[in-house]
Each structure stands twice: as structure tokens, then as C-alpha cells.
């Protein structure tokens, strides 16, 4: 398998955007599932601390830096194939209108590996979501491969040109 370095897709409908990324990982779904649902493993590759109450109706939170606190309810929990949750943020300097999105991780067996399909829907505006998620998925892949994680800020700047600038009408 070759390293995935392709851009995700941004689709806009009714002034809301959906990001979609597909990555082919060389690890079985059970290993990928642990990396995205175990608070310790998620925190190891993400750029923050995860708190995950793994069950439908449980909570999902990410604390990153001094100003980012994402939180929401878990909507789907089907080990090891489907994890979906609300990914909400109160308005702040970096996101004046906040965010009320849905994140969905789908894990599909593919040979000895996993096809990962990530979607984030209901985005109101582009606050760097597409390049940020690109970097997070790069870091997840490196984590699974037991490789050094990319510096978030540097990699973010590298992948920005892969994304066309979009801005949905803010409500």
C-alpha cells in the first residue's frame, strides 16, 4: 500500500458543507477502531485530549490548547465499524459562530487492511476544517504505522493548497 496523500472532498449544499476523506490503512478494523475510540489512543495521535464514553448516548469531548473544547453526544457506536458523534463548539475568537457538526468514522475491511471513510457534516464555514482533518488523518496513519507524527502546524501549512477556499453563508 502506498501512503495516502490525497485531499478530501468538500461538498456544499444549502449553505452547509460536508468533508469526506477516504484512506486505505494497512491495519485491521479492530486496530483502527481502538485508535479512534480509546481515549488514550485518540489523544496520542490527535492534537489534544479525548474523553470518550463509548456507547450510544455517551459523550465525546476533545480539549485542545487553551481555547478549543469540542463536545457532543455519541450517535452511533457499532464496534469495530461505525463511530458517529456530535462535534460542537461554542463561539470563540477562532470560530465566531461556533460549530455544530456531525463526525462519522466508517471502517470497512479491505484485504488485510481497512478502508477508512471519514465525514464531517453540517459545517457552516471554513475555519480550516479540511486541511486540519487532512493533518489529523495523516497523524492517525503515522500513529498506526508506529512512525513519528507530523508537526500539526507545519503539515497544516503544507496541505492548505490542496483545498479550494470555500465559505458557506453563516447563519
N, C-alpha and C positions, 0 to 999 in steps of 0.2 A: 504494500500500500504506500502511496506517496503522501506527503504532508499536504493537508488541506490548507490552501491559502486563497480561496476564492471568497468573493464578497457575498454577503447575504442579500436578500431581496427586500425592497421597501415597496409596499402596495398601499395606495391611499384611496379610501372610499368614504364619502360623506364627512370629509374633514378629519378623519382619523386614519392613522397609519398602522400597518402590521408589518413587523420584521419577521423574516423567515430565513433561517440558516439550516443547511443540511451538511453534516460532517460524517465521514466514514472513519470510524475509530477501530483500531486493531485489537480491541478488548471486548470480552463478552458483556452482554447487557447487565449481568449481575454486578460486575466491577464498575461499570459506568453508573449504574443505579446508586451504588454506595457513594461514589464521588459527588453525586448531585443531591443526595438525600441525607447523608450523615453530616451533622453539624460540624464535626471535626474535619472531615474531608473537604466539605464545601469551603470552609474557612481557609483551608490550606492552599487552595488554588485561586479563590476569589480574592478580591481586594477589600476584605472586611471580615466581620464575624457573623456567622449564621446561627440562628436559633430556629430549630425545626421541630415541631410537634407533629410527627409523621402519621397522619390519619386524615380522612375526610372530615372537615370541620376544625382540624387543628390549625395552628398558626405557623406562619413563615415570616421571619424577620432577618434583615441584614443591617448591621451597623458598620458604616464605612466612613472613616475620617470623623471630623467634628460636626459635619452638617448633614450627613446622609443617614437616614433611618427609614428603610423600606419595610413595609409590613402588610400583611394580608392574611386571609383565610385560605386554607388548602381546600381546593375544589375537587381534585381527583387524586387518588393515591392507589395505584394498581401496580405493586411491585412485580417484576422489575421492568415494566414497560411504559407507564404513564404517570407523570407528576405534573399537576397544574395548580396554580395558586394566584391569588390577587397580589399585585406588586404595586402598592400605593405609597405615595409620598406627599406630605403636606407641602404647601407652597414655601419656597425658600428663595434666597438670592439667586442660586443657580437655576432654579425652576420656578419662576414667579407664579405659574398657575398650578404647580404641583403635578401629580401624576396619579392616574387610577387605571392601571393596566392589568392585563392577564398574561401570565407567563405559562407556557406549556412545553414540557420536555417529553418527547416520544422516543422510545428506544426500540428499534426493530432489529432482530437478529439478522446478520448478513455474513454468511460464511462463518469464519471463526471470530468475527468482529461484530460491530454494532453500527447501524445507521442511526445517527442522532438527528432528530428533527426538532429544532427549537423555534418557537414562535412567541412573539410578544405583540399583543394586540391592544387596541384602544388608545394608542399613543396620540396625544393632542398636538405635539410639536416635537421638533428635533432638537433635543438638548444634548446631542452627541450619542444617542442610544445605539445607532447602528455601528459606528466604529467601536464604541465601548463593548458592545456584546461580541463583536468580532474578536477583540482582545481577550475577553473572558473565555471565549471558546478556545482560543489559542492556548491560554494558560491551562484550561482543563485538559486539553490534549497533551500538553507537556507534562502535567502532573501525572496523568495516566501512564505516560511513557517513561516516567521517572527521569525527566530531563529538567534542567533549570527553567524557571518560569520567566517569561519576558517581563521587563520593566513596564508597568502599565502605561505610564505617561509617554515613554519613548515609542512603544508599539502603537499607541493610540495615534500619535502624530504620523506614523508610517502608513497606517491604513485609512486615514481620512480621505485621501484621493480616490479610494475605491468606491466611495459613496457620492452619489449626486446629492446636492443640497436640496432638502425638501423642508417645507414648513406648512403644516396644516393650519387652517384658521383656528385660532384659540377661542374657546368658549368662555 
